[in-house]
């Protein structure tokens, strides 16, 4: 099967800064691949190279089996980009924005009208048909931006932190729409700072650090690499005592941003955890199944949680 | 879709979008109409008040059109378009589409040409009403205006790409660079009264040739042969403008994508 996108050993330097260091990634048809990593790890550089906004210094990028460098303008018709800032024309109506970009992609008049009507309906934009884009809320603008990036039926949809600049309600709505796209077979490459977003939307995740992929796989595969089934977050005046007790019990202990995390080898109730830690001055404890955030902390090994923001 | 047809479709799309945006910005449109009309009426009043100057009114009308109305709408308008694209972040978005730089440039030219035509009709309606006479060939006048709009847009791309990162900087760029070019273009003083050095510099200023060519046709009824030098200069500058516009567009995208 020909991959929609295949990136092989890509390097990129900005002056003396080695931003991508042999980065490789494959995206197959119908997959939603999440690219996660801390700020400055090179995610945006990867997307800019894929969207032909930058060129790589070494390595190869193939789109639909063809080297990106040989596709020229044709490559731009194969990719749809939706970034966190909705780059739209505020004085135009939603459908006018869609028509404008449809013309740039060379859709015929009949095709254009049908596609605009379809996307207006699919993204529920009809109720704002006579509202200028500049007067729409950030969430609705982003929804339109997503529709614009799909106007030409791209083979690969690139979502660069698509929900970073919208409120919670709009984010949930965008997730629903992206899930709809995923379920209808759209191939998506997504970057996000919200690990919950990646866990919910992605069929596969690549974790990046220092310009390369350090772990890659389906979410359950990544979760299975954590030495524990659930994680207890513990607050205490005496971290040393807790650490010693946890190690005695055969639990793995992690500390991130001053917070103690105990990786439990099997599911334990809150009562059982509290009993096991008795005498260690625990002031608060919570327990939950391991998530992508735990896998991220375990595999990328940075001390900041992405979901806590930049 | 064949490449040539595709370029044409993209050009029309850009022009249509710009005109639609212009139409939606009603206040801007009103000021755009008021400015040359007021200028023409004021000049008309001044010239009518001084019998010795009456004969110069025909040339003044041509000067107002090329040196004021088209300067602000075509050159200023293009700088504003570029600054707005930058501010809205639509430039990187455009680069991810198959939009050809030449189609973008020609789309801006087309939109500005239509606006310029409306200004010509409006300004000359007032001018004819206050006694101005148009002496030359309408066709040749149209050719000069077409070349002028093309040249202004090319200069607008250059100024917008290099000097106007935000909409607030549009006026600054126009004042600092555009207005001196207007002075050197013979809009305020005839070329003959300028020092020799200034006259030499003025010769490479396209605004001088726009002014001289349109005044020549409109006010003095000159034909192609008499204006051959100006027309060839403007034609060459149009080709240069297209190259300048494409290069400026690429420069813009290069700058913006590296943000």
Interface residues (C-beta under 8 A of the other chain):
Chain A: X48 X51 X52 X53 X54 X73 X74 X76 X77 X79 X81 X83 X85 X87 X88 X89 X90 X91 X92 X96 X100 X101 X103 X104 X105 X106 X108 X132
Chain B: X1 X6 X9 X10 X12 X13 X16 X17 X20 X21 X24 X25 X88 X89 X90 X92 X93 X94 X95 X96 X97 X98 X99 X100 X253 X257
